[in-house]
Amino acid sequence: MVAFLTTLNPALSATLAAILADDPVPADDDVVAGGWGAVMFIALILGTALIAWSLTKHLRKVDEAKDAGVFDDPA
């Protein structure tokens, strides 16, 4: 990806090299998700569960409507 971008614009190559030179690699114990990562993970799980519950509820309504004859029966 970097090689592709530098072929498009040679000035980008110098800028990218300067950015990468100033960016030190963090130690393994410096990179953690922390509390906000845990909160976002729980929020994503709850959101997924809510969407699945809503889908199930709507599919039950569709089945009930089909049984009641709301939809035309394909011939």
C-alpha positions as CSV (number, residue, x, y, z in Angstrom):
1,M,0.0,0.0,0.0
2,V,2.8,2.4,0.9
3,A,4.6,1.6,-2.4
4,F,1.4,2.4,-4.3
5,L,0.9,5.7,-2.6
6,T,4.5,6.8,-3.1
7,T,4.3,6.1,-6.8
8,L,1.4,8.4,-7.1
9,N,3.1,11.3,-5.4
10,P,6.9,11.4,-4.8
11,A,6.5,14.2,-2.2
12,L,4.3,11.7,-0.2
13,S,7.4,9.5,0.0
14,A,9.4,12.1,1.9
15,T,6.4,13.0,4.2
16,L,5.8,9.3,4.9
17,A,9.4,8.7,5.7
18,A,9.5,11.6,8.1
19,I,6.4,10.4,9.9
20,L,7.6,6.8,10.2
21,A,11.0,8.0,11.5
22,D,9.5,10.0,14.3
23,D,7.1,7.3,15.4
24,P,8.8,5.0,17.9
25,V,7.5,1.4,18.3
26,P,5.8,1.1,21.7
27,A,6.8,-1.7,24.1
28,D,4.4,-4.7,24.4
29,D,3.2,-3.7,27.8
30,D,2.4,-0.1,26.6
31,V,-0.4,-1.2,24.2
32,V,-3.6,-2.0,26.1
33,A,-7.3,-1.6,25.2
34,G,-8.0,-0.3,28.7
35,G,-11.4,0.5,30.2
36,W,-12.8,2.2,27.1
37,G,-12.0,-0.9,25.1
38,A,-13.9,-3.1,27.5
39,V,-16.9,-0.7,27.5
40,M,-17.0,-0.6,23.7
41,F,-16.7,-4.4,23.5
42,I,-19.7,-4.8,25.9
43,A,-21.7,-2.2,24.0
44,L,-21.1,-4.0,20.7
45,I,-22.2,-7.3,22.3
46,L,-25.4,-5.7,23.7
47,G,-26.1,-4.0,20.3
48,T,-25.7,-7.3,18.5
49,A,-28.0,-9.0,21.0
50,L,-30.6,-6.2,20.6
51,I,-30.6,-6.5,16.8
52,A,-30.9,-10.3,17.0
53,W,-33.8,-10.0,19.4
54,S,-35.6,-7.4,17.2
55,L,-35.1,-9.6,14.1
56,T,-36.6,-12.6,15.9
57,K,-39.5,-10.5,17.0
58,H,-40.2,-9.3,13.5
59,L,-39.8,-12.7,11.9
60,R,-42.4,-14.1,14.4
61,K,-44.8,-11.3,13.3
62,V,-44.3,-12.2,9.6
63,D,-45.0,-15.9,10.4
64,E,-48.2,-14.9,12.2
65,A,-49.3,-12.7,9.4
66,K,-48.6,-15.4,6.9
67,D,-50.7,-17.9,8.9
68,A,-53.5,-15.3,9.1
69,G,-53.5,-15.1,5.3
70,V,-52.3,-11.5,5.1
71,F,-50.0,-12.3,2.2
72,D,-51.2,-13.6,-1.1
73,D,-50.5,-17.3,-1.6
74,P,-48.2,-17.7,-4.7
75,A,-50.0,-19.9,-7.3
